[in-house]
Amino acid sequence: MIFKNHFEYIDGTKFSSNHRFNVDFSSGYLSREEAVIHAVKGKNIIHLGFAGHFKNIEKTIKKGKWFHGRLYDNAALCVGVDINAKAVNFISEHYNYKNIFCSDILDQNHIAVIEENNFDYMVLGEVLEHVDNPVDFITKLRIKYKDKIKGLIITVPNAFRKKNFYNALRNIEKINSDHRYWFSPYTITKVLHQAGCSVEKMYMCAGRDKSQLNIKKRIERFFSLENKFPMLRDTIVVFTHFNTNCSKSPQ
């Protein structure tokens, strides 16, 4: 468990307004997509928010960089669920991906492939920062899917990414305008605990795969501050499982 020596602060038994936490990250310097793809090989997964940004779908599919396509090629069973009807319809009409659905994951009871199978993971890639109440959302997922899904893989933007410090020095904030939150290793762990989940491992990851970089960019990454100091990387990837005996309800 991350912060295993400080669990009293995670669960609220102890309080400090200025406590120091040393984080034990899982090793390796991967991109967020590499970390997830390695974990789901041969697994049954549900990919929530699979479509991504509509304007990027066609371009990333042609280049072989569409995240859902890469998960689809590696998982034993990959089910995509998204609330963006325009994006789901476009993919269904133009590409041959099976098991993709336009649905609210919390309300659906009609997707046969989900009802008929059990799953190793639900993947929430860059989803929580768009949700108004992450604790309430994950709590509802746990209640609905705790007997069907073993765990979650969650990726969120890292509040301590190097680019944020550089922009702060110029009094600039650069952000996706639909984001509600930045996360730190502690705050995402706290959110998941409050929702009735336990964090198994955590990676600090790059935004892009090493294979997508040219030689110059690969050399720059090797000598970068992010390579030496994981806390400065772009994305937090968290592997978590539901506490099945948890009785917490949505707020």
N, C-alpha and C positions, 0 to 999 in steps of 0.2 A: 504494500500500500504506500502511495505517495504521502509524505508528511506523517509516517507511521509513529514517529516519536513526538508528534504534536497533535495527536488525534483529539485531545481534550479541547483544543481550540476549534477544530473542525466541527465537533458536535456541540460546541457551546458550553461545555462544562467549565472551561476556563476562559478568561477574557484578558486581552491586552490591547492597548491602543497603539503599541509600537513594538510588537513581537517580531523577532527575526527568524525566518525559516530558510534552512538550507535544503534545496530541492535535489533529489536523487533521480535524474533523468535516465531513461533507457538509452543505451549507447547508439552511436551511429549518427550520421548527418544525411538524412534522406529528405526528399520532398514530401509534402503531406500526401500526395497521391501514391508515391512509392510505398510509404509506410502502410497505407490502407490496403493497397493491392497485394503486398506481400502477405498480409494477415488474412485475406479472404480467399486465397487460392484453394480451390477444391471445397469451398464452404457454401452453405445456403445463406443468402443474404437478401435483405430488403434495402433498397437504396432510396431514401427519402429526399425529395427535392432533386430527383435525378436529372431533370432536363437542363438545369443551369440557365444562364442568361440567354434569352431567345435569340438575340442578334449574333451570338457566338456559336450556335449549334452547328449550322451547316459548315462553317469554316473549320471548327475543331474536329468534326467527324471526318472531313476530307483529309485532314492532316494526321489522323489517327491519334488525336490528343483529347478526344471527348472523354471525360472522366467515367461516365456511365458505360461507354463502350469498352473501356479498358477493364472495368470491373466485370462486365458481362463476359468478356473473353477469358477471365481468370477464375470466376466463381463457378461452382457446380450448378447452382440455381441463383439467378439474379432477377429480382422483381423490382421494378421501378415504380414509384408512386410520387405524383406531383400534383399540385393544385392549379398549375398553369395550363388551362385547357388549350390555349393557342399553341403552346410549345408541344404538348403531348400529341395533339392532332397532327401537327406538322411532321413530327418524327414518325408517327404511325403511317402517314400517307406516303412518305418519301424513303423510309428505310425499313429494313427487315429485322427489327428488334422485337423479340417476343416478351410477353409479360410486362408491358408498360401500361399504366393506368392513371387516369385523372381522377383523383379522389382525395378527400380529407382523411388522413391516416387515423385520426381519432374517431371518426364517425363510420368508417367503412365496416361492413359485415358481409359484403357481397363479392369480394374478390376471391374466387375459388382457389387459386393457387396459394394464397395466403392461408385460407381457412383449412386447406388440406395438407399443409406441410409445416414442419418445425424449422426454425432458422438459428444459425449460429450468431449472426449479427444483424442489427439494423445500423446502416451507415447514415450518419447525419453530417454531411460535408458542407461546412459553411452555412449552417441553418440557424443555430441558436442565436446568433447576433441579430437576426431578423425577427425574432420572436419577442413579443411584448413582455411576457412573463416566463422565462426559461424554467424556473422551478415548477410552476404549475404545469407547463407543457410536458416536461420529463416525467412528472408524477403521474399524469394521465396516461402517458405511454407505458409506464411500468404497470399500472393497474390493468390496462387492457391487454398487454402482451407478455406479462411475466411468465406465463405458462407456455409460451410459443417461441420466445426469443431468448437466447442465453445471455446476450449482452449488447452493448452499444459501442460503436466507434464514432467519436465526435471530433470534428476539427473546428477550431475557432481562431479568430485573429488574436495575435499576441500583443498585449498592450505595451510590452517592453521591446518591441522590434526596433532594430537600429534606425530605420528610416524615421520612426516617430521622434527619436531624440534629435536627429538632424533637422527635421522640420520644426521642432519646438524651439531650436536655437534661432530660427527665423520668424518665430511667432506665427507658424503655419500649422494647421491641422489638415491632413489629407485623409479622406475617409469615403467609403461607399455611403451615399446619402440615405440609404435605407437601413443602415446599421443602427442598432440601439445601444450596443455595448462593445467595448474591448474587454478581453479577459486576461488574467494572469494565471499562473499555475495554481495559486491558492484559491482565487475566486471561482474558477471552474470546478475545482474540487469541492468547494463549499456548496456551490449550486447543486452539484450532483448528489452530495450527501443529503442536503435538504429535501431532494426529490426521492430519496430512498435508494440510492445507488452507491456502490463502492468502486473506487478507482483502482485498477490493477496495475497499469503502467502508463507512462506518459512520454511522448517524444516532443522535442522542439525541432521544427522542420523548416526547410526552405520552401519557397513558393513554387519553384520550378524544378523539374527533374534534372539531374546532372547530364543525362543523355540529350537533353534539349539545348545544352549550352555549347558554344564553340570553344575552341582551345583557350582563347584569351579569357573567356568568362570562367572556364574551369580553373585556370591558374589563379584568377582573382578570388574565386571562392575558397581555394585551398589556403590562401594567405589572409583571408578575411577575418575580421573580428568575430563574425558569426561562427566560424569554424572553431575558434578557441573558446568562445563564450556562448553556449547554447541559449541562454536567456535572451539573446539579442536576435534570435531567428524569427521569421515571419509568422509562423503558425504553430499552435499547440494541437497535438493529436492525442486524444485520451481514449483508453480502452477501459470500459467499465461494465459491471454486471449489476443486475437488479438484486436488491436484498429482498428475497421472497417472503421473509417474515415481517417485513416493514408494514406498518399500519397507517402511515401518513396518507392523508387525503389531500386533493387539490384545495388551494386556499380560496 
